[in-house]
């Protein structure tokens, strides 16, 4: 069982920045993937940024160059630094974690609201 606790959402003006955090605890395997997803009203949940246990990262085209995913291995925390925010970035953001070795199911955080508006 893996637990995810998110923090850091809020209201920000266009062009502003926010940093989301996700503290991971529980049964963490030797190989895993983690990332951030978002869901805007009336839309499907989409991947924003991902990171493997070896450090490889991936980003959705819409956020490349503006968002950065990183982690603190000591605290087992994953971050999403969001810069140059746009109104279309408004969504509920979810942290995601999945063990690959040993294999495990999907784990989701509770979600945190990010609103970009003037």
KATA-V462204 format. One record per backbone hydrogen bond with DSSP energy under -0.5 kcal/mol. CO is the residue of the C=O (numbers start at 1). NH is the residue of the N-H. E is the energy in kcal/mol with one decimal. If there is no record, write none. Layout:
# KATA-V462204
[[CO | NH | E] [CO | NH | E]]
This chain:
# KATA-V462204
[[1 | 27 | -2.6] [3 | 25 | -2.2] [5 | 23 | -2.7] [7 | 21 | -2.8] [10 | 115 | -2.7] [12 | 117 | -2.1] [13 | 16 | -2.3] [15 | 84 | -0.6] [16 | 85 | -2.3] [18 | 82 | -3.3] [20 | 80 | -2.2] [21 | 7 | -2.0] [22 | 24 | -0.5] [22 | 78 | -2.4] [23 | 5 | -1.9] [25 | 3 | -2.9] [26 | 28 | -1.4] [27 | 29 | -0.5] [31 | 100 | -2.9] [31 | 101 | -2.2] [32 | 53 | -1.9] [33 | 98 | -2.7] [34 | 51 | -3.1] [35 | 96 | -2.7] [36 | 48 | -3.1] [36 | 49 | -1.7] [37 | 94 | -2.9] [38 | 46 | -2.8] [39 | 92 | -2.3] [40 | 43 | -2.2] [46 | 38 | -2.4] [48 | 60 | -2.5] [49 | 36 | -3.0] [50 | 58 | -2.0] [51 | 34 | -2.6] [52 | 55 | -1.9] [56 | 52 | -2.3] [58 | 50 | -2.5] [60 | 63 | -1.6] [60 | 64 | -1.0] [61 | 64 | -0.6] [63 | 66 | -2.3] [63 | 67 | -2.3] [66 | 83 | -2.1] [68 | 81 | -3.0] [70 | 79 | -3.1] [71 | 73 | -0.6] [72 | 76 | -1.4] [72 | 77 | -1.6] [76 | 24 | -2.7] [77 | 72 | -2.8] [78 | 22 | -1.8] [79 | 70 | -1.7] [80 | 20 | -2.5] [80 | 82 | -0.6] [81 | 68 | -2.3] [81 | 83 | -0.6] [82 | 18 | -2.1] [85 | 15 | -3.2] [86 | 89 | -2.3] [87 | 90 | -1.8] [91 | 93 | -0.6] [91 | 114 | -2.7] [92 | 39 | -2.2] [93 | 112 | -2.1] [94 | 37 | -2.9] [95 | 109 | -2.2] [96 | 35 | -2.3] [97 | 107 | -1.6] [98 | 33 | -2.3] [99 | 104 | -2.0] [101 | 30 | -1.9] [101 | 31 | -1.6] [105 | 99 | -0.6] [107 | 97 | -2.1] [112 | 93 | -3.0] [113 | 10 | -1.2] [114 | 91 | -1.9] [115 | 12 | -2.6] [115 | 117 | -0.7]]
